[in-house]
Amino acid sequence: MFFQRPSWLLITLISLLFRCASSHVALAAGGTLALDEALAQALEKNPRILQAREEIRRTRGYMIEVRAGRYPTIGTTASAANEDDGRFEGFGGFARDKNSVADFGFRVTQSVYSGGKLAGNYKIGQLAEEEAAAAFETTVQDVVLAVRKTYYEAQRSRSLIDVSTQQIKLLEEELESQRVKVKAGTAPQFNALRAEVELANVKPQLIRARNNHRIALAELAKLIAADFPNGKAAPWDVTAALVVKQTKFDLASSIGTALASRTELAALER
């Protein structure tokens, strides 16, 4: 059963989710956002994770309701009656006493036989609870992957901005140097024209890098449910360091791990 042997990833992510629920990540204007902070913010506020968590709570509530039907229920009844003065003074020569009546009672109800309804509802509730847990783990894995990919893309575009900026600076210095040489008569005009063309070819790269960086930051803000103004400069940025680690994967072992660990398959087996 899914709940009897939860995966280590689910335990780790849920523990991180509850730890970060009590610690809000403040995104200060002009500050930087680390990857761990982005992941914590996503686990706490991502709409898909919040929706999956509410689905788990809903199925748990249904299971509580189903379990309650297997136990006796106790009910109480109470009634009281009082006759007004003078309503009945006599009938046929016989006097009638005035009455005040009060009744109290308890009732215990226990379902003895329901035709398998309770057992069926309990089984359905168990399957729904397991499916909700598998869907929650899948959602968490997908969101974590999306945050990592978007964060790395923002770092890559940030590095491209720095590279393009430095390249433009060097080409501007080269252009200025060629213009001085042309003016002094020590270099042909062609050298200055070539420097101008090289500078013009690099400037679009800087524009594309800036646009890609802003798009990555906007997507990251969407994933972590952070404010991101439209048409304005980004209020925060990712850390500049982009560290690439070489990792080798074996196809056969990767397929085996996916078949054994993917929560989508576990949900389908339910």
FIZAGU-751703 format. One line per field, with one value per residue: residue in one letter; x, z, y of N, C-alpha, C in turn. Coordinates in Angstrom, 2 decimals, always signed. Example, Ala and Ser with C-alpha at 12.3 -4.5 7.8 and 13.67 -1.06 7.14 Angstrom:
<pts>
aa	(a s)
n_u	(+13.19 +12.85)
n_w	(+7.80 +7.08)
n_v	(-5.69 -2.25)
ca_u	(+12.30 +13.67)
ca_w	(+7.80 +7.14)
ca_v	(-4.50 -1.06)
c_u	(+13.20 +12.90)
c_w	(+7.80 +7.87)
c_v	(-3.30 +0.03)
</pts>
This chain:
<pts>
aa	(m f f q r p s w l l i t l i s l l f r c a s s h v a l a a g g t l a l d e a l a q a l e k n p r i l q a r e e i r r t r g y m i e v r a g r y p t i g t t a s a a n e d d g r f e g f g g f a r d k n s v a d f g f r v t q s v y s g g k l a g n y k i g q l a e e e a a a a f e t t v q d v v l a v r k t y y e a q r s r s l i d v s t q q i k l l e e e l e s q r v k v k a g t a p q f n a l r a e v e l a n v k p q l i r a r n n h r i a l a e l a k l i a a d f p n g k a a p w d v t a a l v v k q t k f d l a s s i g t a l a s r t e l a a l e r)
n_u	(+0.85 +0.36 +0.57 +1.78 +4.40 +5.91 +7.78 +11.22 +11.64 +9.15 +8.83 +10.98 +10.36 +7.85 +8.52 +10.21 +8.33 +6.63 +8.48 +9.21 +6.82 +6.56 +8.43 +8.78 +9.92 +11.52 +11.40 +13.31 +13.44 +15.76 +17.37 +18.85 +17.86 +18.27 +18.66 +17.73 +16.03 +14.14 +13.03 +11.93 +10.04 +8.37 +7.39 +5.86 +3.97 +3.18 +0.54 -0.37 +0.68 -0.59 -3.25 -3.13 -2.51 -4.83 -6.57 -5.71 -6.44 -9.20 -9.83 -9.01 -10.86 -13.15 -12.56 -12.65 -15.36 -16.39 -15.32 -16.63 -19.20 -19.07 -19.30 -21.32 -24.03 -25.26 -28.26 -30.44 -33.68 -36.24 -39.14 -41.84 -44.89 -47.59 -50.63 -52.84 -54.26 -57.71 -58.39 -59.52 -62.12 -64.05 -65.93 -68.86 -69.72 -67.58 -64.62 -61.43 -58.08 -55.26 -52.44 -48.89 -46.42 -43.35 -40.89 -38.03 -35.39 -33.03 -31.24 -29.63 -27.91 -26.87 -25.30 -26.00 -26.13 -25.37 -25.35 -22.79 -22.14 -20.78 -18.24 -17.50 -17.46 -15.39 -13.21 -13.17 -12.58 -10.00 -8.55 -8.91 -7.55 -4.93 -4.45 -4.61 -2.41 -0.35 -0.70 -0.09 +2.66 +3.62 +2.98 +4.58 +7.14 +7.10 +6.84 +9.17 +11.10 +10.44 +10.99 +13.76 +14.73 +13.84 +15.15 +17.85 +17.87 +17.45 +19.85 +21.65 +20.94 +21.55 +24.33 +24.93 +24.20 +26.17 +28.45 +27.91 +27.80 +30.43 +31.71 +30.68 +31.73 +34.48 +34.50 +33.63 +35.80 +37.70 +36.65 +36.86 +39.63 +40.37 +39.23 +40.79 +43.25 +42.64 +42.17 +44.70 +46.00 +47.24 +45.88 +43.54 +40.28 +38.56 +39.04 +37.86 +35.19 +34.70 +34.95 +32.74 +30.65 +30.96 +30.44 +27.76 +26.59 +26.80 +25.23 +22.40 +22.47 +22.83 +20.41 +18.59 +19.44 +18.80 +16.00 +15.33 +16.20 +14.48 +12.06 +12.52 +12.75 +10.17 +8.67 +9.72 +8.86 +6.14 +6.01 +6.80 +4.94 +5.33 +5.43 +5.62 +6.29 +4.66 +6.12 +8.13 +11.36 +12.91 +12.26 +13.95 +16.67 +18.34 +21.02 +24.32 +26.20 +26.76 +26.95 +28.08 +27.63 +28.94 +27.11 +26.60 +24.39 +23.00 +21.16 +19.55 +19.44 +18.29 +15.75 +14.73 +14.72 +12.88 +10.52 +10.14 +9.86 +8.32 +5.56 +3.26 +2.83 +2.37 -0.05 -1.71 -1.70 -3.25)
n_w	(+0.00 -0.56 +1.54 +3.45 +2.77 +2.23 -0.06 +0.21 -0.91 -0.79 +2.00 +2.62 +1.14 +2.18 +4.86 +4.48 +3.45 +5.64 +7.34 +5.99 +5.99 +8.27 +8.02 +6.32 +3.13 +2.45 -0.20 -0.97 -2.51 -5.08 -4.09 -3.96 -4.90 -3.65 -4.75 -2.94 -1.38 -3.30 -3.84 -1.31 -1.10 -3.24 -2.43 -0.33 -1.34 -3.96 -6.29 -7.41 -5.66 -3.30 -4.02 -4.41 -1.81 -0.46 -1.60 -0.46 +2.19 +1.84 +1.06 +3.38 +5.18 +4.11 +4.64 +7.43 +7.79 +6.65 +8.34 +10.67 +10.20 +10.85 +13.52 +16.54 +16.86 +18.93 +19.93 +21.15 +22.48 +23.27 +24.79 +25.75 +27.36 +28.25 +29.71 +29.27 +31.76 +32.51 +30.06 +29.83 +31.82 +32.56 +31.62 +30.70 +33.34 +34.73 +36.33 +35.10 +35.56 +35.40 +33.32 +33.08 +30.98 +30.39 +28.37 +27.99 +26.17 +25.04 +22.22 +20.67 +17.80 +15.64 +12.78 +11.51 +9.23 +5.97 +3.39 +2.28 +1.82 +3.61 +3.74 +1.05 +0.71 +2.44 +1.19 -1.20 -0.17 +0.87 -1.52 -2.80 -1.03 -1.20 -3.91 -3.91 -2.34 -3.96 -6.16 -4.96 -4.37 -6.97 -7.99 -6.37 -7.14 -9.86 -9.66 -8.24 -10.12 -12.23 -11.00 -10.57 -13.26 -14.36 -12.69 -13.24 -15.92 -15.68 -14.40 -16.45 -18.53 -17.17 -16.98 -19.71 -20.24 -18.82 -20.22 -22.83 -22.32 -21.52 -23.89 -25.71 -24.59 -25.03 -27.86 -28.41 -27.45 -29.24 -31.65 -31.21 -31.04 -33.68 -35.11 -34.25 -35.31 -38.04 -38.39 -37.85 -39.99 -40.01 -40.37 -42.50 -43.66 -43.79 -41.58 -39.45 -40.28 -40.22 -37.44 -36.55 -37.66 -36.32 -33.71 -33.99 -34.52 -32.11 -30.26 -30.54 -29.34 -26.66 -26.15 -26.57 -24.54 -22.25 -22.51 -22.37 -19.80 -18.26 -18.89 -17.78 -15.06 -14.62 -15.03 -12.98 -10.77 -11.02 -10.46 -7.77 -6.62 -6.30 -6.27 -9.30 -11.21 -14.15 -17.14 -15.89 -14.27 -12.99 -9.60 -8.04 -8.21 -9.42 -7.97 -9.17 -9.72 -11.70 -11.57 -13.10 -13.01 -13.98 -14.77 -15.14 -16.62 -16.69 -19.14 -18.85 -16.03 -15.33 -16.49 -15.03 -12.44 -12.82 -13.41 -10.98 -9.17 -10.05 -9.29 -10.80 -12.06 -9.82 -8.98 -11.12 -10.83 -8.61)
n_v	(-1.20 +2.30 +4.14 +2.65 +2.26 +4.83 +6.86 +7.94 +10.42 +11.68 +11.88 +13.56 +15.91 +16.62 +17.11 +19.27 +20.99 +21.51 +22.66 +25.00 +26.26 +27.73 +29.67 +32.48 +33.48 +36.34 +38.53 +40.90 +44.13 +44.59 +42.61 +39.28 +35.96 +32.82 +29.38 +27.43 +28.99 +29.68 +27.15 +26.55 +28.58 +27.91 +25.38 +26.20 +28.06 +27.57 +27.35 +24.89 +22.95 +23.70 +23.16 +20.37 +19.62 +20.38 +18.57 +16.18 +16.68 +16.76 +14.11 +12.81 +13.80 +12.61 +9.92 +9.93 +10.41 +8.06 +6.09 +6.77 +5.84 +3.17 +2.85 +2.91 +5.27 +7.86 +9.28 +11.85 +12.59 +14.91 +16.29 +18.48 +19.39 +21.55 +22.42 +25.16 +27.31 +26.94 +25.88 +23.31 +22.79 +20.97 +18.03 +16.65 +16.66 +15.78 +16.62 +17.73 +17.16 +19.39 +19.03 +18.63 +17.65 +16.02 +14.58 +12.59 +11.06 +8.52 +7.29 +4.64 +3.77 +1.26 +0.08 -3.00 -4.61 -3.70 -4.43 -4.50 -1.86 -0.12 -1.33 -1.12 +1.69 +2.30 +1.07 +2.49 +5.01 +4.55 +4.04 +6.50 +8.15 +7.18 +7.70 +10.49 +11.10 +10.11 +11.78 +14.21 +13.90 +13.64 +16.16 +17.79 +16.92 +17.69 +20.47 +21.16 +20.36 +22.13 +24.60 +24.39 +24.15 +26.59 +28.39 +27.81 +28.52 +31.27 +31.93 +31.22 +33.00 +35.33 +35.10 +35.20 +37.81 +39.20 +38.33 +39.27 +42.01 +42.57 +41.86 +43.73 +46.04 +45.62 +45.57 +48.14 +49.58 +48.62 +49.60 +52.36 +52.52 +51.78 +53.85 +55.97 +55.19 +55.21 +57.91 +58.85 +57.84 +55.38 +53.03 +51.33 +52.47 +50.38 +48.70 +50.08 +50.04 +47.28 +46.81 +48.27 +46.75 +44.30 +45.13 +45.91 +43.44 +42.11 +43.47 +42.78 +40.23 +40.83 +42.10 +39.97 +38.25 +39.75 +39.90 +37.15 +36.66 +38.22 +36.98 +34.44 +35.11 +36.08 +33.74 +32.18 +33.67 +33.22 +30.50 +30.41 +31.97 +34.78 +38.38 +40.17 +42.84 +44.12 +45.29 +46.67 +47.01 +44.04 +43.30 +41.74 +39.35 +36.36 +34.42 +35.04 +33.08 +30.29 +27.02 +24.18 +20.78 +17.73 +14.90 +11.48 +9.17 +5.95 +4.29 +1.95 +1.53 +3.95 +3.80 +1.63 +2.75 +4.81 +3.37 +2.13 +4.21 +6.39 +8.32 +8.65 +6.21 +4.64 +5.71 +4.98 +2.22 +1.92)
ca_u	(+0.00 +1.16 +0.85 +2.58 +5.80 +6.11 +9.14 +12.07 +11.48 +7.93 +9.08 +11.87 +9.68 +6.79 +9.16 +10.64 +7.13 +6.16 +9.48 +9.18 +5.53 +6.69 +9.47 +8.49 +11.08 +11.30 +12.04 +13.53 +13.73 +17.18 +18.11 +19.02 +17.11 +19.02 +17.86 +17.05 +14.93 +13.11 +12.35 +11.12 +8.90 +7.46 +6.72 +4.92 +2.95 +2.80 -0.89 -0.59 +0.95 -1.68 -4.43 -2.93 -2.58 -6.25 -7.20 -5.39 -7.30 -10.58 -9.95 -8.92 -12.17 -14.08 -12.26 -13.18 -16.81 -16.67 -15.03 -17.67 -20.38 -18.88 -19.45 -22.68 -24.36 -26.15 -29.12 -31.31 -34.97 -36.85 -40.39 -42.54 -46.24 -48.23 -51.99 -53.17 -55.33 -59.06 -58.66 -60.49 -62.61 -64.83 -66.62 -69.87 -69.83 -66.35 -63.52 -60.19 -56.88 -54.29 -51.25 -47.62 -45.74 -42.00 -40.32 -36.62 -35.00 -31.75 -31.35 -28.35 -28.10 -25.71 -25.57 -25.66 -25.92 -25.63 -25.17 -21.44 -21.98 -19.73 -16.94 -17.20 -17.09 -14.08 -12.22 -13.10 -11.87 -8.59 -7.98 -8.87 -6.51 -3.64 -4.31 -4.34 -1.01 +0.52 -0.81 +0.64 +4.09 +3.89 +2.93 +5.77 +8.28 +7.01 +7.10 +10.60 +11.83 +10.20 +11.71 +15.19 +14.99 +13.66 +16.21 +19.09 +17.74 +17.69 +21.29 +22.32 +20.72 +22.30 +25.72 +25.02 +24.17 +27.50 +29.39 +27.62 +28.17 +31.89 +32.09 +30.35 +32.72 +35.73 +34.33 +33.59 +37.19 +38.37 +36.17 +37.47 +41.05 +40.49 +38.93 +41.98 +44.27 +42.24 +42.38 +46.14 +46.50 +48.01 +45.01 +42.55 +38.90 +37.90 +39.15 +36.85 +33.88 +34.59 +34.70 +31.36 +29.77 +31.07 +29.72 +26.33 +26.14 +26.78 +24.19 +21.17 +22.66 +22.57 +18.97 +17.95 +19.78 +18.00 +14.61 +15.23 +16.38 +13.25 +11.04 +12.83 +12.39 +8.71 +8.20 +10.10 +7.95 +4.86 +6.12 +6.93 +3.85 +5.90 +5.03 +6.54 +5.58 +4.68 +6.65 +9.12 +12.56 +12.70 +12.62 +14.96 +17.39 +18.94 +22.46 +25.03 +27.05 +26.16 +27.88 +27.66 +28.19 +28.77 +26.48 +26.38 +23.26 +22.89 +19.79 +18.80 +19.17 +17.38 +14.40 +14.31 +14.41 +11.63 +9.39 +9.95 +9.71 +7.41 +4.28 +2.16 +2.58 +1.75 -1.46 -2.43 -1.86 -4.30)
ca_w	(+0.00 -0.72 +2.81 +4.32 +2.39 +1.51 -0.56 +0.95 -1.46 -0.23 +3.39 +2.63 +0.64 +3.10 +6.02 +4.07 +3.29 +6.94 +7.92 +5.36 +6.24 +9.41 +7.74 +5.06 +2.42 +2.10 -1.45 -0.89 -3.77 -5.32 -3.49 -4.75 -4.44 -3.80 -5.23 -1.79 -1.02 -4.32 -3.62 -0.10 -1.43 -4.10 -1.62 +0.58 -1.93 -5.32 -6.33 -7.68 -4.43 -2.36 -4.46 -4.12 -0.36 -0.08 -2.03 +0.58 +3.34 +1.51 +1.13 +4.78 +5.77 +3.66 +5.38 +8.79 +7.70 +6.39 +9.57 +11.67 +9.94 +11.36 +14.97 +16.96 +17.03 +20.07 +19.74 +22.27 +22.16 +24.42 +24.48 +26.93 +27.08 +29.42 +29.37 +29.79 +32.77 +32.01 +28.74 +30.11 +33.20 +32.83 +30.47 +31.13 +34.77 +35.34 +36.33 +34.50 +36.14 +34.48 +33.17 +32.50 +30.59 +29.83 +27.98 +27.59 +25.74 +24.34 +21.21 +20.16 +16.50 +15.14 +11.51 +11.59 +7.87 +4.98 +2.05 +1.78 +1.51 +4.44 +3.30 -0.24 +0.90 +3.08 +0.17 -2.10 +0.54 +0.91 -2.85 -3.06 -0.19 -1.80 -5.17 -3.59 -1.87 -5.13 -6.96 -4.26 -4.57 -8.37 -8.13 -5.73 -8.00 -11.07 -9.32 -7.92 -11.39 -12.97 -10.33 -10.85 -14.65 -14.57 -11.97 -14.00 -17.14 -15.28 -14.19 -17.75 -19.22 -16.42 -17.41 -21.09 -20.17 -18.41 -21.31 -23.93 -21.90 -21.61 -25.31 -26.29 -24.09 -25.75 -29.25 -28.44 -27.32 -30.50 -32.65 -30.93 -31.40 -35.13 -35.59 -34.00 -36.26 -39.35 -38.39 -37.90 -41.25 -39.83 -40.63 -43.53 -43.22 -43.72 -40.22 -38.64 -40.70 -39.69 -36.00 -36.39 -37.96 -35.21 -32.57 -34.29 -34.46 -30.72 -29.48 -30.44 -28.38 -25.33 -26.03 -26.39 -23.21 -21.27 -22.63 -21.84 -18.36 -17.67 -19.03 -16.79 -13.74 -14.53 -14.87 -11.63 -9.85 -11.11 -9.78 -6.31 -6.20 -5.85 -7.06 -10.38 -11.93 -15.61 -17.79 -15.04 -13.98 -12.00 -8.26 -7.44 -9.22 -8.94 -7.73 -10.45 -9.93 -12.40 -11.43 -13.91 -12.54 -14.94 -14.21 -16.14 -16.34 -17.47 -19.64 -18.28 -14.61 -15.24 -16.78 -13.87 -11.34 -13.15 -13.27 -9.56 -8.29 -10.53 -8.58 -11.74 -12.24 -8.59 -8.98 -12.10 -10.28 -7.62)
ca_v	(+0.00 +3.51 +4.79 +1.80 +2.39 +6.07 +7.01 +8.87 +11.76 +12.26 +12.25 +14.73 +17.10 +17.02 +17.72 +20.61 +21.80 +21.97 +23.56 +26.31 +26.91 +28.64 +30.65 +33.15 +33.97 +37.73 +38.91 +42.33 +44.79 +44.71 +41.50 +38.06 +34.80 +31.58 +28.27 +26.82 +29.88 +29.55 +25.87 +26.66 +29.45 +27.15 +24.36 +26.85 +28.92 +27.23 +27.01 +23.47 +22.21 +24.00 +22.43 +18.95 +19.44 +20.45 +17.32 +15.20 +16.97 +16.39 +12.66 +12.41 +14.08 +11.58 +8.70 +10.10 +10.22 +6.65 +5.33 +7.07 +5.02 +1.81 +2.87 +3.29 +6.68 +8.11 +10.44 +12.19 +13.20 +15.61 +16.99 +18.98 +19.92 +22.17 +22.89 +26.47 +27.38 +27.19 +25.31 +22.24 +22.84 +19.77 +17.46 +15.67 +16.63 +15.28 +17.60 +17.21 +17.78 +20.00 +18.19 +19.09 +16.42 +16.18 +13.29 +12.58 +9.72 +8.29 +6.26 +4.15 +3.14 +0.54 -0.60 -4.41 -5.11 -2.65 -4.96 -4.20 -0.44 +0.46 -1.87 -0.53 +3.09 +2.34 +0.73 +3.64 +6.08 +4.20 +4.25 +7.94 +8.73 +6.79 +8.42 +11.89 +11.18 +9.95 +13.00 +15.26 +13.69 +13.96 +17.61 +18.35 +16.63 +18.50 +21.88 +21.28 +20.31 +23.37 +25.68 +24.23 +24.46 +28.03 +29.10 +27.65 +29.33 +32.67 +32.06 +31.17 +34.27 +36.34 +34.97 +35.69 +39.27 +39.66 +38.07 +40.19 +43.36 +42.68 +41.80 +45.03 +47.01 +45.40 +45.98 +49.61 +50.05 +48.30 +50.55 +53.66 +52.42 +51.78 +55.19 +56.80 +54.79 +55.70 +59.36 +59.09 +57.34 +54.15 +51.88 +51.64 +52.69 +49.07 +48.18 +50.74 +49.52 +45.91 +46.92 +48.72 +45.61 +43.34 +45.71 +45.86 +42.05 +41.65 +44.15 +41.98 +39.14 +41.38 +42.33 +38.67 +37.73 +40.49 +39.46 +35.80 +36.73 +38.72 +35.93 +33.39 +35.63 +36.13 +32.37 +31.77 +34.35 +32.53 +29.21 +30.58 +32.86 +36.05 +39.53 +40.54 +43.92 +44.10 +46.47 +47.35 +46.21 +42.98 +43.79 +40.88 +38.58 +35.12 +34.52 +35.08 +31.90 +29.15 +25.90 +23.03 +19.52 +16.66 +13.71 +10.45 +8.30 +4.72 +4.23 +0.82 +1.79 +5.10 +3.30 +0.84 +3.66 +5.51 +2.44 +1.79 +5.38 +7.42 +8.27 +8.53 +4.78 +4.13 +6.14 +4.17 +0.87 +1.92)
c_u	(+0.88 +1.54 +1.71 +4.06 +6.01 +7.56 +9.89 +11.91 +10.25 +8.15 +9.94 +11.14 +8.58 +7.39 +9.66 +9.45 +6.64 +7.18 +9.39 +7.84 +5.60 +7.75 +9.23 +9.76 +10.78 +12.09 +12.18 +13.87 +15.24 +18.00 +18.23 +18.28 +17.93 +18.09 +17.10 +15.87 +13.79 +12.32 +11.44 +9.88 +7.89 +6.70 +5.67 +3.74 +2.54 +1.34 -1.16 -0.35 -0.15 -2.95 -4.30 -3.00 -4.03 -6.99 -6.91 -6.26 -8.74 -10.77 -9.83 -10.23 -13.21 -13.84 -12.76 -14.68 -17.16 -16.42 -16.11 -18.92 -20.27 -19.09 -20.87 -22.81 -25.39 -26.93 -30.00 -32.59 -35.52 -38.11 -41.05 -43.87 -46.84 -49.57 -52.25 -54.29 -56.67 -59.36 -59.66 -60.88 -63.43 -65.52 -67.58 -69.98 -68.60 -65.26 -62.24 -58.99 -56.00 -53.00 -50.08 -46.77 -44.37 -41.42 -38.86 -36.26 -33.65 -31.94 -29.95 -28.62 -26.80 -26.09 -25.07 -25.34 -26.30 -25.41 -23.80 -21.20 -20.84 -18.35 -16.54 -16.77 -15.71 -12.97 -12.05 -12.33 -10.38 -7.91 -7.88 -7.77 -5.12 -3.40 -3.99 -2.90 -0.04 +0.48 -0.07 +2.14 +4.48 +3.93 +4.17 +7.00 +8.28 +7.34 +8.58 +11.43 +11.67 +10.95 +13.20 +15.51 +14.88 +14.75 +17.53 +19.04 +17.96 +19.18 +22.05 +22.16 +21.44 +23.79 +25.91 +24.96 +25.54 +28.52 +29.17 +28.01 +29.68 +32.36 +31.81 +31.35 +34.05 +35.64 +34.23 +35.00 +37.97 +37.94 +36.81 +38.95 +41.23 +40.19 +40.13 +43.07 +43.95 +42.48 +43.86 +46.76 +47.31 +47.18 +43.99 +41.15 +38.15 +37.95 +38.10 +35.45 +33.66 +34.30 +33.27 +30.37 +29.81 +30.33 +28.21 +25.78 +26.02 +25.63 +22.86 +21.28 +22.39 +21.09 +18.23 +18.22 +18.97 +16.54 +14.41 +15.36 +15.11 +12.13 +11.26 +12.46 +10.88 +8.12 +8.53 +9.19 +6.58 +4.89 +6.16 +5.89 +4.38 +5.43 +6.09 +5.84 +5.72 +5.25 +7.66 +10.32 +12.26 +13.12 +13.69 +15.59 +17.90 +20.42 +23.21 +25.80 +26.27 +27.19 +27.31 +28.39 +27.89 +28.22 +26.21 +25.26 +23.31 +21.42 +18.99 +18.45 +18.22 +15.95 +13.87 +13.93 +13.10 +10.42 +9.10 +9.55 +8.67 +6.03 +3.09 +1.82 +1.93 +0.29 -2.28 -2.65 -2.96 -5.65)
c_w	(+0.00 +0.60 +3.74 +4.02 +1.60 +1.09 +0.26 +0.41 -0.91 +1.19 +3.46 +2.22 +1.59 +4.36 +5.69 +3.92 +4.61 +7.63 +7.31 +5.57 +7.37 +9.19 +6.37 +4.45 +1.94 +0.83 -1.46 -2.26 -3.92 -4.74 -4.45 -4.08 -4.71 -4.22 -4.08 -1.34 -2.03 -4.15 -2.39 -0.35 -2.29 -3.31 -0.69 -0.14 -3.34 -5.38 -6.57 -6.43 -3.40 -2.73 -4.16 -2.62 +0.12 -0.50 -1.02 +1.80 +3.08 +1.62 +2.57 +5.51 +5.37 +4.41 +6.81 +8.81 +7.48 +7.64 +10.63 +11.45 +10.46 +12.87 +15.35 +17.08 +18.15 +19.78 +20.96 +21.74 +23.43 +23.95 +25.78 +26.50 +28.37 +28.98 +30.04 +30.82 +32.11 +30.66 +28.83 +31.58 +33.54 +31.59 +30.99 +32.64 +35.49 +35.24 +35.79 +35.08 +35.04 +34.50 +32.60 +32.24 +30.00 +29.58 +27.55 +27.19 +25.06 +23.35 +20.67 +18.87 +16.04 +13.85 +11.61 +10.21 +6.89 +3.56 +1.45 +1.48 +2.30 +4.01 +1.96 -0.14 +1.53 +2.07 -0.82 -1.45 +0.62 -0.44 -3.17 -2.26 -0.76 -3.11 -4.92 -3.12 -3.03 -6.01 -6.30 -4.48 -6.01 -8.59 -7.54 -6.60 -9.25 -10.78 -8.99 -9.19 -12.17 -12.34 -10.64 -12.30 -14.91 -13.88 -12.74 -15.31 -16.83 -15.02 -15.51 -18.50 -18.51 -16.82 -18.83 -21.14 -19.81 -19.54 -22.45 -23.58 -21.99 -23.06 -26.00 -25.85 -24.83 -27.21 -29.38 -28.31 -28.61 -31.60 -32.46 -31.32 -32.92 -35.72 -35.38 -35.01 -37.67 -39.45 -38.47 -39.19 -41.14 -40.08 -41.69 -42.92 -43.06 -42.31 -39.29 -38.99 -40.17 -38.19 -35.72 -36.63 -36.83 -33.98 -32.78 -34.20 -33.02 -29.93 -29.44 -29.47 -26.96 -25.12 -25.81 -25.01 -22.13 -21.32 -22.05 -20.31 -17.67 -17.76 -18.00 -15.38 -13.55 -14.33 -13.48 -10.59 -9.86 -10.35 -8.27 -5.77 -5.59 -6.78 -8.10 -11.24 -13.44 -16.15 -16.98 -14.83 -12.89 -10.62 -7.57 -8.55 -8.58 -8.67 -9.04 -10.74 -10.58 -12.41 -12.18 -13.41 -13.56 -14.24 -15.34 -15.68 -17.26 -17.86 -18.96 -16.82 -14.44 -15.51 -15.60 -12.69 -11.58 -12.96 -11.81 -8.72 -8.77 -9.90 -9.54 -11.99 -11.00 -8.53 -9.96 -11.60 -9.24 -8.28)
c_v	(+1.24 +4.13 +3.94 +1.92 +3.68 +6.22 +8.04 +10.28 +12.44 +12.71 +13.50 +16.00 +17.57 +17.66 +19.11 +21.54 +22.34 +22.87 +24.95 +27.00 +27.91 +29.71 +31.25 +33.69 +35.39 +38.06 +40.42 +42.89 +44.98 +43.59 +40.33 +36.91 +33.55 +30.45 +27.61 +27.68 +29.80 +28.24 +25.93 +27.51 +28.70 +26.09 +24.96 +27.50 +28.54 +26.78 +25.53 +22.62 +22.46 +23.25 +20.95 +18.67 +19.48 +19.18 +16.21 +15.42 +16.57 +14.88 +12.15 +12.69 +13.06 +10.27 +8.78 +9.87 +8.76 +5.82 +5.56 +6.23 +3.60 +1.73 +3.29 +4.80 +6.82 +9.38 +10.67 +12.81 +13.84 +16.33 +17.41 +19.57 +20.46 +22.75 +24.23 +26.38 +27.68 +26.59 +24.17 +22.34 +21.61 +19.28 +16.40 +15.54 +16.15 +16.35 +16.95 +17.95 +18.37 +19.19 +18.97 +17.85 +16.77 +14.79 +13.49 +11.16 +9.71 +7.17 +5.93 +3.38 +2.51 -0.18 -2.04 -4.97 -4.01 -3.13 -4.68 -2.74 +0.18 -0.03 -1.28 +0.91 +3.21 +2.04 +1.89 +4.78 +5.81 +4.46 +5.74 +8.61 +8.41 +7.54 +9.89 +12.06 +11.03 +11.19 +14.16 +15.12 +14.01 +15.46 +18.26 +18.12 +17.50 +19.96 +22.09 +21.26 +21.60 +24.54 +25.59 +24.63 +25.96 +28.82 +29.01 +28.44 +30.81 +32.90 +32.08 +32.49 +35.42 +36.29 +35.48 +37.22 +39.82 +39.48 +39.06 +41.62 +43.56 +42.67 +43.13 +46.09 +46.87 +45.85 +47.50 +50.19 +49.78 +49.28 +51.92 +53.64 +52.46 +53.15 +56.13 +56.48 +55.29 +57.20 +59.70 +58.59 +56.07 +52.89 +52.27 +51.82 +51.38 +48.50 +48.79 +50.24 +48.10 +45.92 +47.37 +47.57 +44.59 +43.84 +45.64 +44.44 +41.54 +42.27 +43.39 +40.80 +39.62 +41.61 +41.01 +38.09 +38.43 +40.07 +38.06 +35.79 +37.23 +37.68 +34.82 +33.86 +35.69 +34.74 +31.84 +32.40 +33.69 +31.21 +29.35 +31.55 +34.16 +37.17 +39.85 +41.58 +43.78 +45.41 +47.24 +46.44 +45.19 +43.47 +42.96 +40.03 +37.29 +35.35 +34.35 +33.80 +30.77 +28.02 +24.71 +21.79 +18.43 +15.41 +12.72 +9.53 +7.09 +4.54 +3.13 +1.07 +2.96 +4.67 +2.48 +1.70 +4.39 +4.61 +2.13 +3.00 +6.39 +7.26 +8.20 +7.07 +4.18 +4.51 +5.32 +2.75 +0.80 +1.62)
</pts>
